[in-house]
Amino acid sequence: MVKRTDITYLSPADLEAAGLLIYGANWRAAMAEHMGVDPSLIWRYMTLKTLVPRSFAVAVEALATIKRHNLPLPTVTPSSGPLEPIARAYERRS
């Protein structure tokens, strides 16, 4: 079971600053595409409807560090082949 916390690892202001640094003016759509998430997730992070998880914050900070050193951003390619199941389906108990 995953424990829900009320901790966000990146404030909306910090997310926006990093987004502008990494992607420029149209950062929300570019970030969503690069990170492989739906653009509405970025909006939810910005409005604090969804708290930014540690993994996302670490990825954004890594991309910002790469950009600060004037290095090219890594490309993200989807995996090919069959996906291995990582969790079993939820079964409701009566």
N, C-alpha and C positions, 0 to 999 in steps of 0.2 A: 504494500500500500504506500502510495506517495503522500507525504505529509505536506499540506498546504501551509505556506508561510505568508506573511504580509511584508516580505522583504523584496524590494526591487533592486536590481543590481546596476541599473542605469536610469538616471532621471530623464524626464522628457527633454530638458534643456541640454543635457549631455548627449543624448541620442541625436538631437537635432544638430548640435555642433559637430559631432562625429560624421553624421550624414552629409552635412555641407562640405566638410573637409574632404571626405572620400569621393563623393559623387557629384557635388555641385548643386545647382539650384533645384533640379528635379530629383532630389535625393531619395524621396520616399519610394517612388516607383522603381528607381534604379536599385535601391537597397533590397527591396522585396524580390526583385528578379534575381539579383546576385545571390541572395541568401536562400532562394528557393522557397519563399513563403508567400502567402496571399497578401496583397497590399493592405487589406483590412487589418491584418495583424499589426502592421506598423502604426496604423491609426489607433488601434487599441492600446498599443504601448504609449503613444503620445498623449492619450487622454486618461491614462492610468486605469482604463477598464480592465486591462490585463497587465500584470506586473512582468517586467523584463526578467527572464530567467538568467541564471549565471552563464549558461552555455552561449546564449545569444550575445550577452554583454562581452564575454571574452572574445568571441568572433569579431564583433564590431571594433573592440580595442586593438585586436591584431591587425585588422584591415587599416585602421587609422595609423598605426605605427608604420606599416608598410608604406602608406601614402606619405607620411611625414619624412620618410627616407627617400622619397622620389623613386620608389621601385614600382614595377608594374603589378597590378592586382592579379592574384591568381584566378584562373578560370575555373568555373565549377561545371563539371560534367556529370550527368546522371549516370548511375551505375548501369551496366548492361547485364543481361542474363536474369535468371530467376532470383527473386528475393527470398532470403531465408526468414522464416517466421521468428520473431523475437519475443512474442508473447502469445499466450493462449487466449482464446476468445472468452469474454466475460460470460459467465453462466449465472443467471439469476436463480437464487435458491428460494423455495417456497417456505 
